Amino acid sequence: MAQPADDPVEVKEWAGRYKGVFDEGYEAIRPGILRRQKELGLLPDNTQLSAINPHGEPAVTGPDGQPWPLLDTVRPWDDLSADERRLFVRMAEVFAGYVSYSDEQLGRVLDFLETTGELDNTIIVAVSDNGASGEGGPNGTFNEWRFFNGLPTPTELSLEHIDELGGPTSYNHYPTGWAWAFDTPFPYWKRWAGYEGGVADMCLVSWPAGIEARGEVRQQYVHAVDVVPALYDLLGIEPPEVIKGYRQNPIEGESFSASLTDPGAPGRQTQFYAMLGQRSIYHEGWLACTVHPPLSGWGNFATDAWELYDLTTDRAQSTDLAAREPARLETLKSLWYYYAGIYNGLPLDDRSALEQVLAERPHGTPERDRYVYYPDSAAVPEQSGVSTSGRSYTIAAGVDIDSADAEGVVYAHGGVAGGHSLYVKDHRLHYAFNWVGSNLQVVDADREISPGKHVLTAEFAASGPSTDPTMPGAAGTLTLYVDDQEVGRENIVTQPGAFNVVGDGICVGRDDTSPVTSDYEGPFPFTGGAIDKVVVDVSGERYVDHEAQVRGWFMID
């Protein structure tokens, strides 16, 4: 989760507003949430609460006896220890504080529109991108990027960081129990394409100058892809078929603008879903879906069991009607395959989160053995930059130091959730590898750097997979060089997956967003000299074997 503020005092203020609100636990708060939803007219009075672990997980298994992924289970509140309850409650308080903080920032935008006289003539659409997130797993985590690196988070590890949750040193995420509660009354959470907890959200639309309705509730089924055509419709814009000579793909959504003025206007008739190995389809009030946990690796999709729900009378999918309505189910299954052909829904893919992150896919830049980065440039997003996961690499920087007090970051990739940094401090070169926010591995130079032109290098020579099961990744030796002189060496383990593909990028001459190491305070800009460029080589060639070639890199403009 993103941090609500950089100042721990503000974290305490925002999260403190919810002190005691979640003390009863996620199972206990759901009936009250559903009652308020009914009072507001958001759900029919006959809506029932979904059950905890509705398929009997974790005992249920896959077609070949594969275990149900523990990631997608909820631990009953009564089974938690006192420390676990304390941790889980704090995670919920921090998230609630973050939501309130976000609401206030949205309020600032609305206040500005009002002061400029443009609020009434501004179309505002507010909607979540999915159900409450389940990436925290059953225990939650102080660093969500453990999930994307295929690493569980023991509660003992998160308890060590409980006072940091919501602050600049964490990337925390609540457990699946809260995702289930925040998705009341539906089953499951984000990543689940066949259950309302993964896809059902309120959509708020405001346009005082163009929509007469105020505070009214609509129950039509619409999808996120319908927002753009609705805006075109409201504004009277016909989208162009060709832009700059390129014919545009057809817009897949349907306008829902009629429902904003007519409560009885029809909603979307059919919606196709396919994600992370799951399948579902909505058609005229009915929803058919497969029982196939996301990212499970189960495969054998032909053996998937299908379920059928009547969402017009059973919004929370509490009663599976597949056995009672076999003909209807077969019709919806056929519709799924029909739309899969239209929307490229095949082949299905249920690989793990780590496999998905590391999978080969179109890259923001052409694949190469050598990447060159320059100072005074915008941070390069990780998905467009060099990948060092599981391989040997060399980071070499050409610098001109004109002061004995030169210091600062030379090269940084990632941040508090995981990353590595090459920097100068206290007259010496240092390298830090922050392993998934859990283990900081540091290599320090054994001598000072003199003023003048230098090539500062960190070379990692991978020797094979780490033998420590609690710290997977590539094991090897990190060696520091100043020119051709070795100045430091340590054994380290690199991260198995990405550092943070949605946040901290690659920087030269500073460490943006969050610092890789607490040894400096970001952005820790490089001063007392100038950086020519930084070259990151992933060819696997040893620096000591081609030092002259490395120097040649810096002779090329």
Order of alpha helices (4+ residues) and beta strands (2+ residues): alpha-alpha-alpha-beta-alpha-alpha-alpha-beta-alpha-beta-beta-alpha-beta-beta-beta-beta-alpha-alpha-beta-beta-beta-beta-beta-beta-beta-beta-beta-beta-beta-alpha
